């Protein structure tokens, strides 16, 4: 008995205590450190104690603040040196216990740098009240496909012209008439083509053939005329645009014929400008953007379902004893062996180069309607092989005699699956669901490699990637840490509920 107790004490000392120490160092301590950072406006760079501070500010706020004793004041003076060249105090390089002691003493004075101040729950309030960047929560994006300053497009795809431009215009309106007169459907290109009479390049082309170009009339004068005509055309000011045309003709001594053509050009530019105004007003596309929260939920739900359903299906297929199952296992598991970055690059090339060439559809990875589903597809393709092995192991642990007994009793294939296979697979389902949910909520490398910062425009930035951009691009480490704390709590709650439900199912089974 004594020997057994001594053995337990030995095992506890040798194995449990080192684990607890490591857990304390690498989890508990960083966690509480993170909680502290989340309550500040830290930018990730600014230290708690100033590296350099102007003399008057240093002495009034720190050295002679009246909140530290002489011993502490002497300690600060031993670390900070006065530099008379720029009238400032500069801190020596410190670390470890010296830095912590200095932070404690400076903290007693109440001094805090502008980008490392305690703000309490302000970061959390921003997150939960929606007072945060617009890309965080689901919203509507307004995309201007055309602006008044742009040149009129010579071709507009049929679906864009009909579904994005004409869709919201009444057929009996002047805007509808203006656009349909300017653009005619071309069967050869399957697009709406701009009539030559409205093409600015065609309209202004004759100016370069005027007598005196390059001699009495410089090219810059012609360019200036074209810019002026376009400017006044957008203002729809007929008097001013005619005046510009007449002044140009008179100043350069144009013939009556050329003068008439220049004035006529001003009238045509007015028409073109009117088309621009109509097009700019009506070619505005609204797109639903899931935001960080929406996409994270979308990606988690569909990737978890896709991975587990496909993995379970593959495991069931391979458990039937089909020929070449060892080779098939290797093939299905191979994507999991590849680095996530390599997987992202392979699929990016497929979406950017191969699929557009095959289908004729240019936008795949940059389309807000397609991109979220494509990311789910890649995640499922890469992850299902691993969980296939988990499910296959679970299937092979089901006693064959139970299956055989069910067959003898006349149970159909579906009944055997429903009442025997599925209940006995709940432990495998539990671990697979736990891992896939946690991994989906923490997804980073795949999406970062395929999308990067452009994902905000298409609503394909997950929670972890948003935290990364906040911390390292926007220099908002305090806010980023607060988001990380929220994500941690969400993962704990979701996985806790999932484990509770699945464990109950195991008991019932």
For each residue, the residues with C-beta under 8 A, 3 or more apart:
1: 4 5
2: 5 6
3: 6 7
4: 1 7 8
5: 1 2 8 9
6: 2 3 9 10
7: 3 4 10 11
8: 4 5 11 12
9: 5 6 12 13
10: 6 7 13 14
11: 7 8 14 15 16
12: 8 9 15 16 17
13: 9 10 16 17
14: 10 11 17 18
15: 11 12 18 19
16: 11 12 13 19 20
17: 12 13 14 20 21
18: 14 15 21 22
19: 15 16 22 23
20: 16 17 23 24
21: 17 18 24 25
22: 18 19 25 26
23: 19 20 26 27 28
24: 20 21 27 28 29
25: 21 22 28 29
26: 22 23 29 30
27: 23 24 30 31
28: 23 24 25 31 32
29: 24 25 26 32 33
30: 26 27 33 34
31: 27 28 34 35
32: 28 29 35 36
33: 29 30 36 37
34: 30 31 37 38 481 484 485
35: 31 32 38 39 485
36: 32 33 39 40
37: 33 34 40 42 477 478 481
38: 34 35 123 124 478 481 482 484 485
39: 35 36 118 119 120 121 123 478 482
40: 36 37 116 117 118 119 478
41: 115 116 117 119 122 123 476 478 479
42: 37 46 115 116 477 478
43: 46 115 116 475 476 477 478
44: 471 472 475 476 477
45: 115 475
46: 42 43 113 114 115 116
47: 50 51 113 116
48: 103 106 107 112 113 116
49: 91 99 102 103 106
50: 47 53 58 91 111 113
51: 47 90 91
52: 88 89 90 91
53: 50 57 58 62 88 89
54: 57 58 87 88
55: 58 59 82 87 88 89
56: 59 60
57: 53 54 60 61
58: 50 53 54 55 61 62 63 80 88 89
59: 55 56 62 63 64
60: 56 57 63 64 65
61: 57 58 65 109 110 111
62: 53 58 59 65 76 106 109 111
63: 58 59 60 73 76 77
64: 59 60 73
65: 60 61 62 68 109 110 111
66:
67: 108 109 110
68: 65 72 73 76 105 108 109
69: 72 73
70: 73 74
71: 74 75
72: 68 69 75 76 105 108
73: 63 64 68 69 70 76 77
74: 70 71 77 78
75: 71 72 78 79 101 102 105
76: 62 63 68 72 73 79 80 102 105 106
77: 63 73 74 80
78: 74 75
79: 75 76 91 92 94 98 102
80: 58 76 77 89 90 91 92
81: 89 90 92
82: 55 88 89
83: 86 87 88 89 90
84: 87
85:
86: 83
87: 54 55 83 84
88: 52 53 54 55 58 82 83
89: 52 53 55 58 80 81 82 83
90: 51 52 80 81 83
91: 49 50 51 52 79 80 94
92: 79 80 81
93:
94: 79 91 98 99 102
95: 98 99
96: 99 100
97: 100 101
98: 79 94 95 101 102
99: 49 94 95 96 102 103
100: 96 97 103 104
101: 75 97 98 104 105
102: 49 75 76 79 94 98 99 105 106
103: 48 49 99 100 106 107
104: 100 101 107 108
105: 68 72 75 76 101 102 108 109
106: 48 49 62 76 102 103 109 111
107: 48 103 104 110 111
108: 67 68 72 104 105
109: 61 62 65 67 68 105 106
110: 61 65 67 107
111: 50 61 62 65 106 107
112: 48 116 117 118
113: 46 47 48 50 116 117
114: 46 117
115: 41 42 43 45 46 475
116: 40 41 42 43 46 47 48 112 113
117: 40 41 112 113 114
118: 39 40 112
119: 39 40 41 122 123 478
120: 39
121: 39 124 125
122: 41 119 125 126
123: 38 39 41 119 126 127 478 479 481 482
124: 38 121 127 128 482 486
125: 121 122 128 129 131
126: 122 123 129 131 132 479 482
127: 123 124 132 136 479 482 483 486
128: 124 125
129: 125 126
130: 136 137
131: 125 126
132: 126 127 136 137 479
133: 136
134: 137 139
135: 139 289 291 292 456 459 461 466
136: 127 130 132 133 291 292 293 466
137: 130 132 134 291 292 293 294
138: 288 289 290 291 293 294 459
139: 134 135 289 291
140: 286 287 288 289
141: 286 287 288 289 368 457
142: 284 285 286
143: 284 285 286 287
144: 147 280 283 284
145: 160 164 283 284 285
146: 150 153 276 279 280 283
147: 144 150 280
148: 234 273 276 277 280
149: 234
150: 146 147 153 276 280
151: 200
152: 182 194 198 199 200 272 275 276 279
153: 146 150 156 194
154: 193 194 199
155: 186 189 191 192 193 194
156: 153 160 161 165 183 191 192
157: 160 161 190 191 192
158: 161 162 185 190 191 192
159: 162 163 164
160: 145 156 157 163 164 165
161: 156 157 158 164 165 166 183 191 192
162: 158 159 165 166 167
163: 159 160 167
164: 145 159 160 161 167 283 285
165: 156 160 161 162 169 179 279 282 283
166: 161 162 169 176 179 180 282
167: 162 163 164
168: 282
169: 165 166 173 175 176 179 282
170: 173 176
171: 176
172: 176
173: 169 170 176 177
174: 177 178
175: 169 178 179 278 281 282
176: 166 169 170 171 172 173 179 180
177: 173 174 180 181
178: 174 175 181 182 274 275 278
179: 165 166 169 175 176 182 183 275 278 279 282
180: 166 176 177 183 184
181: 177 178 195
182: 152 178 179 194 195 198 275
183: 156 161 179 180 192 193 194 195
184: 180 192 193 195
185: 158 191 192 193
186: 155 189 190 191 192 193
187: 190
188:
189: 155 186 193
190: 157 158 186 187
191: 155 156 157 158 161 185 186
192: 155 156 157 158 161 183 184 185 186
193: 154 155 183 184 185 186 189
194: 152 153 154 155 182 183 198 199
195: 181 182 183 184 198 199
196: 199 202
197: 202 203 268
198: 152 182 194 195 203 268 271 272 275
199: 152 154 194 195 196 202 203
200: 151 152 203 204 230 269 272
201: 204 205
202: 196 197 199 205
203: 197 198 199 200 265 268 269 272
204: 200 201 207 208 226 265
205: 201 202 208 209
206: 209 210 261 265
207: 204 210 213 222 225 226 262 265
208: 204 205 213 222
209: 205 206 213
210: 206 207 213 217 222 252 254 258
211: 255 258
212: 215 216 217 252 253
213: 207 208 209 210 217 219 222
214: 217 218 219
215: 212
216: 212 252 253
217: 210 212 213 214 221 222 252
218: 214 221 222
219: 213 214 222 223
220: 223 224
221: 217 218 224 225 248 252
222: 207 208 210 213 217 218 219 225 226
223: 219 220 226 227
224: 220 221 227 228
225: 207 221 222 228 229 244 245 248
226: 204 207 222 223 229 230
227: 223 224 230 231
228: 224 225 231 232 241 244
229: 225 226 232 233 241 244 245 265 266 269
230: 200 226 227 233 234 269 273
231: 227 228 234 235
232: 228 229 235 237 240 241 244
233: 229 230 236 241 266 269 270 272 273
234: 148 149 230 231 273 276 277
235: 231 232 240
236: 233 270 273 274 277
237: 232 240 241
238: 241 242 270
239: 242 243
240: 232 235 237 243 244
241: 228 229 232 233 237 238 244 245 266 269 270
242: 238 239 245 246 263 266
243: 239 240 246 247
244: 225 228 229 232 240 241 247 248 266
245: 225 229 241 242 248 249 262 263 265 266
246: 242 243 249 250 259 263
247: 243 244 250 251
248: 221 225 244 245 251 252 254 262
249: 245 246 252 254 258 259 262 263
250: 246 247 253 254 259
251: 247 248
252: 210 212 216 217 221 248 249
253: 212 216 250
254: 210 248 249 250 258 259 262
255: 211 258 259
256: 259 260
257: 260 261
258: 210 211 249 254 255 261 262
259: 246 249 250 254 255 256 262 263
260: 256 257 263 264
261: 206 257 258 264 265
262: 207 245 248 249 254 258 259 265 266
263: 242 245 246 249 259 260 266 267
264: 260 261 267 268
265: 203 204 206 207 229 245 261 262 268 269
266: 229 233 241 242 244 245 262 263 269 270
267: 263 264 270 271
268: 197 198 203 264 265 271 272
269: 200 203 229 230 233 241 265 266 272 273
270: 233 236 238 241 266 267 273 274
271: 198 267 268 274 275
272: 152 198 200 203 233 268 269 275 276
273: 148 230 233 234 236 269 270 276 277
274: 178 236 270 271 277 278
275: 152 178 179 182 198 271 272 278 279
276: 146 148 150 152 234 272 273 279 280
277: 148 234 236 273 274 280 281
278: 175 178 179 274 275 281 282
279: 146 152 165 179 275 276 282 283
280: 144 146 147 148 150 276 277 283
281: 175 277 278 284
282: 165 166 168 169 175 179 278 279
283: 144 145 146 164 165 279 280
284: 142 143 144 145 281
285: 142 143 145 164
286: 140 141 142 143
287: 140 141 143 368
288: 138 140 141 368 459
289: 135 138 139 140 141 294 368 458 459
290: 138 293 294 295 298 372 459 460
291: 135 136 137 138 139 294 295 459
292: 135 136 137 295 296 461 462 463 466
293: 136 137 138 290 296 297 463
294: 137 138 289 290 291 297 298 459
295: 290 291 292 298 299 372 459 460 461 462
296: 292 293 299 300 441 462 463
297: 293 294 300 301
298: 290 294 295 301 302 372 376
299: 295 296 302 303 372 375 376 379 440 443 447 462
300: 296 297 303 304 437 440 441
301: 297 298 304 305
302: 298 299 305 306 373 376
303: 299 300 306 307 376 379 380 383 436 440 443
304: 300 301 307 308 433 436 437 440
305: 301 302 308 309
306: 302 303 309 310 376 377 379 380 384
307: 303 304 310 311 379 380 383 384 387 436
308: 304 305 311 312 387 429 432 433 436
309: 305 306 312 313
310: 306 307 313 314 380 384 388
311: 307 308 314 315 383 384 385 386 387 388 390 391 432
312: 308 309 315 316 387 388 391 425
313: 309 310 316 317
314: 310 311 317 318 332 384 388 391
315: 311 312 318 319 388 389 391 392 394 395
316: 312 313 319 320 391 395
317: 313 314 320 322
318: 314 315 322 325 328 329 388 392
319: 315 316 392 395 396
320: 316 317
321: 325
322: 317 318 325 328
323:
324: 327 328
325: 318 321 322 328 329
326: 329 330
327: 324 330 331
328: 318 322 324 325 331 332
329: 318 325 326 332 333 388 389 392
330: 326 327 333 334
331: 327 328 334
332: 314 328 329 335 384 385 388
333: 329 330 336 337 385 386 388 389
334: 330 331 337 338 385
335: 332 338 343 381 382 383 385
336: 333 382 383 385 386
337: 333 334
338: 334 335 342 343 382
339: 342 343
340: 343 344 382 445 446 449
341: 344 345 445 449
342: 338 339 345 346
343: 335 338 339 340 346 347 378 381 382 446
344: 340 341 347 348 378 445 446 449 450
345: 341 342 348 349 449
346: 342 343 349 350
347: 343 344 350 351 374 378 450
348: 344 345 351 352 365 449 450
349: 345 346 352 353 354
350: 346 347 353 354 355
351: 347 348 354 355 364 365 374
352: 348 349 356 364 365
353: 349 350 356 357
354: 349 350 351 357 358
355: 350 351 358 359 361 364
356: 352 353 359 360 361 362 364
357: 353 354
358: 354 355
359: 355 356
360: 356
361: 355 356 364
362: 356
363: 366 367 370
364: 351 352 355 356 361 367 370 371 374
365: 348 351 352 370 371 374 450 451
366: 363 371 454 457 458
367: 363 364 370 371 458
368: 141 287 288 289 371 372 457 458 459 460
369:
370: 363 364 365 367 373 374
371: 364 365 366 367 368 374 375 451 455 458 460
372: 290 295 298 299 368 375 376 458 459 460
373: 302 370 376 377
374: 347 351 364 365 370 371 377 378
375: 299 371 372 378 379 446 447 450 451 460
376: 298 299 302 303 306 372 373 379 380
377: 306 373 374 380 381
378: 343 344 347 374 375 381 382 446 450
379: 299 303 306 307 375 376 382 383 440 443 446
380: 303 306 307 310 376 377 383 384
381: 335 343 377 378 384
382: 335 336 338 340 343 378 379 385 446
383: 303 307 311 335 336 379 380 386 387 436 439
384: 306 307 310 311 314 332 380 381 387 388
385: 311 332 333 334 335 336 382 388 389
386: 311 333 336 383 389 390
387: 307 308 311 312 383 384 390 391 432 435 436
388: 310 311 312 314 315 318 329 332 333 384 385 391 392
389: 315 329 333 385 386 392 393
390: 311 386 387 393 394 428 431 432
391: 311 312 314 315 316 387 388 394 395 425 428 432
392: 315 318 319 329 388 389 395 396
393: 389 390 396 397 428
394: 315 390 391 397 398 424 425 427 428
395: 315 316 319 391 392 398 421 425
396: 319 392 393
397: 393 394 424
398: 394 395 402 403 420 421 424 425
399: 402 403
400: 403 404
401: 404 405
402: 398 399 405 406 420 424
403: 398 399 400 406 407 416 420
404: 400 401 407 408
405: 401 402 408 409
406: 402 403 409 411 415 416 419 420
407: 403 404 410 411 416
408: 404 405
409: 405 406
410: 407
411: 406 407 415 416 419 420
412: 415 416
413: 416 417
414: 417 418
415: 406 411 412 418 419
416: 403 406 407 411 412 413 419 420 421
417: 413 414 420 421 422
418: 414 415 421 422
419: 406 411 415 416 422 423
420: 398 402 403 406 411 416 417 423 424
421: 395 398 416 417 418 424 425
422: 417 418 419 425 426
423: 419 420 426 505 509
424: 394 397 398 402 420 421 509
425: 312 391 394 395 398 421 422 428 429
426: 422 423 429 430 502 505 506 509
427: 394 430 431 506
428: 390 391 393 394 425 431 432
429: 308 425 426 432 433 502
430: 426 427 433 434 498 499 502 503 506
431: 390 427 428 434 435
432: 308 311 387 390 391 428 429 435 436
433: 304 308 429 430 436 437 498 502
434: 430 431 437 438 495 498 499 502
435: 387 431 432 438 439
436: 303 304 307 308 383 387 432 433 439 440
437: 300 304 433 434 440 441 491 494 495 498
438: 434 435 441 442 491 495
439: 383 435 436 442 443
440: 299 300 303 304 379 436 437 443
441: 296 300 437 438 463 464 487 490 491 494
442: 438 439 464 487 491
443: 299 303 379 439 440 446 447 462 464 465
444: 447 448 462 464 465 468
445: 340 341 344 448 449
446: 340 343 344 375 378 379 382 443 449 450
447: 299 375 443 444 450 451 455 460 461 462 465
448: 444 445 451 452 465 468
449: 340 341 344 345 348 445 446 452
450: 344 347 348 365 375 378 446 447
451: 365 371 375 447 448 454 455 458 460 461
452: 448 449 455
453: 456 469 473
454: 366 451 457 458
455: 371 447 451 452 458 459 460 461 465
456: 135 453 459 461
457: 141 366 368 454
458: 289 366 367 368 371 372 451 454 455
459: 135 138 288 289 290 291 294 295 368 372 455 456
460: 290 295 368 371 372 375 447 451 455
461: 135 292 295 447 451 455 456 465 466 469
462: 292 295 296 299 443 444 447 465 466
463: 292 293 296 441 466 467 483 487
464: 441 442 443 444 467 468 487
465: 443 444 447 448 455 461 462 468 469
466: 135 136 292 461 462 463 469 470 483
467: 463 464 470 471 480 483 484 487
468: 444 448 464 465 471 472 473 480
469: 453 461 465 466 472 473 474
470: 466 467 473 474 476 477 479 480 483
471: 44 467 468 474 475 476 477 480 481
472: 44 468 469 475
473: 453 468 469 470
474: 469 470 471
475: 43 44 45 115 471 472
476: 41 43 44 470 471 479 480
477: 37 42 43 44 470 471 480 481
478: 37 38 39 40 41 42 43 119 123 481 482
479: 41 123 126 127 132 470 476 482 483
480: 467 468 470 471 476 477 483 484
481: 34 37 38 123 471 477 478 484 485
482: 38 39 123 124 126 127 478 479 485 486
483: 127 463 466 467 470 479 480 486 487
484: 34 38 467 480 481 487 488
485: 34 35 38 481 482 488 489
486: 124 127 482 483 489 490
487: 441 442 463 464 467 483 484 490 491
488: 484 485 491 492
489: 485 486 492 493
490: 441 486 487 493 494
491: 437 438 441 442 487 488 494 495
492: 488 489 495 496
493: 489 490 496 497
494: 437 441 490 491 497 498
495: 434 437 438 491 492 498 499
496: 492 493 499 500
497: 493 494 500 501
498: 430 433 434 437 494 495 501 502
499: 430 434 495 496 502 503
500: 496 497 503 504
501: 497 498 504 505
502: 426 429 430 433 434 498 499 505 506
503: 430 499 500 506 507
504: 500 501 507 508
505: 423 426 501 502 508 509
506: 426 427 430 502 503 509
507: 503 504
508: 504 505
509: 423 424 426 505 506
